[in-house]
Structure formats: C-alpha cells, structure tokens
Amino acid sequence: MYELSNCTVLIVDDTEANVDILVEALDDEYEVGVAIDGESALEFVGESKPDIILLDIMMPGIDGYTVCERLQKDAETENIPIIFLSALDEIKNKTKGFELGAVDYITKPFEISEVKARVKTHLSLMLAQKELANQNEVLEVKVKERTEQLVSTQEAITYSLAVLAEYRDPETGGHIRRTQNYVKALAEHLKDHERFKQYLDKETIYLLHNSAPLHDIGKVGVPDGILLKHGKLTDEEFTEMKKHTIFGRDAIQAAEDKLNYESRFLVFAKEFAYTHQEKWDGSGYPQGLKGDEIPYAGRLMAVADVYDALISKRVYKPPFTHKKAVSIIAEGKGSHFDPDIADAFIDLQEEFKQIALKFADFEEEREALNA
C-alpha cells in the first residue's frame, strides 16, 4: 500500500524564503520537489508526477492560475490535488482558484502548522481514493471472472442437455453445433434489417446462439419406437412426435419457475423448443401460429432446422445436396418460412455450407455438400 511517507510534494514559488520554509517543514515527512516558476513546474510534472502541488499564483511568466488550468485539462494530471498559496486574499481570487480545480487555498503569510495539516489531509484523502479505486478494480476483475465462469457453466450444461437429447437420435450428433451456428449467422445478417434491428442486438444474438442447442430437448419425451423408427410414421405416431415441442417447452418452463427473475436465456430456449416447427402460413405445429405471431427465435430455427435435416444422412434417406436444400428452402419462402429470413439464408448459403462441412457427421454428407 502507498504510504504518506512515499508521497511527493511539489512546491512552486518564486520567493526563495517561502520555498526554504516549506522545504524545511515538509522534507522530514515527504519527498519534496521545487520549481521557481510556472514553466519549470509544468516541466517537473511532465517528468515526474507529484502527489500534491503547493502553488503560488503571482509568478513571472506563467502564473499559478494558468499552471492549474493546464494541469486540470490533461487527463494524466487532472487528479493531482493543488493547494494555492498566495498573498491574494480577496474572495474573487479564492473563488477563481476553486473554479479552476484547486482543492484548497491558503493565504500568505501562512502558518506552517496549517500548511502541514492541510497537506496531510489532502494526501490522506488522495491515498484513500486510490485505495478505493484499486479495490474497485480488483472487484471488477473478480466479478468478470465469476461472470465468465457462470457463462461457461451455463454453456456446458446447455450443451450437455442438448447432447443428452441427441443421444436419443444418434445419427444427428453434429446437429447441435450446426443449427446454433446457422442461427447465429442468420441473426448477424439480419441485425440491421428494418424488421429485426430492434431485436437483434449483440447480447440477443449471443443468447440466441447459446440457447439454440435446446430446441430439440423435448425429444427425450418421445418413445423410442417412434423416435427411432426407420420407416414413415403413422398419423398416430406423428401426433406423438409433434409433442416433443411441448415436452421441451414444459421442461424449460419448469426451470424458469425455479427462478425469481426472468432469464432471457430460458425465454429464448423455450421459444426455440416450442415454436421451431411452426410455419409462416400457419400450417405448422403445435399451435398453428402464423406470420409474426411466431417468435423470431422460432422463425430463425425453422430455416436452420429444415436445412440441416435436408443435408443430413438419415436411416430413411441419403443426404440431399446443398443445391437441392437451398432450392427447397427457397420454395418454402412465404409459406413455410419468414420471407426475409429465407432471403437471408439464400444470401448466406455458402456460409451455411461451410458450417455444415465443418460439423458434418458422415463423409457421405460432405460428399453431398460438395456435389
């Protein structure tokens, strides 16, 4: 910790007798520097910043007011406390000194005991402020570290839950990574779009990216005989399959109910889970929402999920080529998909392809993407 005895006092006065008295009084307790005019005072401060300045006003060349004003305008020196020591004792002179940023004003002739007391008081205050600033910096670092730990934990738990759901459907291991990156790419592309810019700020895109893996968590509630069936589902089986959106919503809602505040992360996760199978024309499930009734998280995932299903290998189909998948998404513009999000996908089709290649599960999928 910085101590009073380590502090440097700069005395600025053109009267040798005053300088000698102040040096003798302060030299035993502090490091003392001396300047005999304004120019040399500014040079001293430029080379070695003092902790406090005792500053005369009436000096040849640059006066004390000007020195104070220059120091206050410099971010490097604006926090150095300045005490004016002057024979100018009118209120207007003192007022001007304080307006320029001085912390104190002592009228000459001065009592040395008063000078020493005021120097000690202002140095003690300065040291306390520095200590508080240091403590705040340490606290900020600790808060940042703790926040990063919590975020990392949240991401790890989210991913583990999503992987648990995907274990029920082992042919889609890369689905989590692909879809969350598709969603992020779409959101980044649309962040300045007239319809989306009020929603898609940096924090929202971050939360969308991190909560997207939970969109299929409801699969854990679907019976194996349906989820893993190789052939086409019957109407009854498809009705059961559609419930995965409800199972996912209910699971995330249960987590929300445990909190005494609204978590935007869980809000987006629930929207992904519950609405990613809705369609722009109202023919989707489970609610049959239409157009902007569908949360934008669900609309983003609708494009991401369908593209990924098309380019992925399944027991009941080979992977489609990238070109074919793009064609199908384009055909669904305005019926299955939000038109503007479908347009964004078309603009980003090469980026989607590269994401799919990076996280492909099978060589067959890579070959189809590159076909």
Sequence and secondary structure as in RCSB ss.txt:
>XXXX:A:sequence
MYELSNCTVLIVDDTEANVDILVEALDDEYEVGVAIDGESALEFVGESKPDIILLDIMMPGIDGYTVCERLQKDA
ETENIPIIFLSALDEIKNKTKGFELGAVDYITKPFEISEVKARVKTHLSLMLAQKELANQNEVLEVKVKERTEQL
VSTQEAITYSLAVLAEYRDPETGGHIRRTQNYVKALAEHLKDHERFKQYLDKETIYLLHNSAPLHDIGKVGVPDG
ILLKHGKLTDEEFTEMKKHTIFGRDAIQAAEDKLNYESRFLVFAKEFAYTHQEKWDGSGYPQGLKGDEIPYAGRL
MAVADVYDALISKRVYKPPFTHKKAVSIIAEGKGSHFDPDIADAFIDLQEEFKQIALKFADFEEEREALNA
>XXXX:A:secstr
   GGG EEEEE S HHHHHHHHHHHTTTSEEEEESSHHHHHHHHHHS  SEEEE SS SSS HHHHHHHHHHST
TTTTS EEEEES  SHHHHHHHHHTT SEEEESS  HHHHHHHHHHHHHHHHHHHHHHHHHHHHHHHHHHHHHHH
HHHHHHHHHHHHHHHHHTSGGGTTHHHHHHHHHHHHHHHHTTSTTTTTT  HHHHHHHHHHGGGGGGGGGGS HH
HHT SS   HHHHHHHTTHHHHHHHHHHHHHHT SS  HHHHHHHHHHHHTT  TTS  SSS   GGGS HHHHH
HHHHHHHHHHHS BTTB    HHHHHHHHHHTBTTTB HHHHHHHHHTHHHHHHHHHHT S HHHHHHHH 
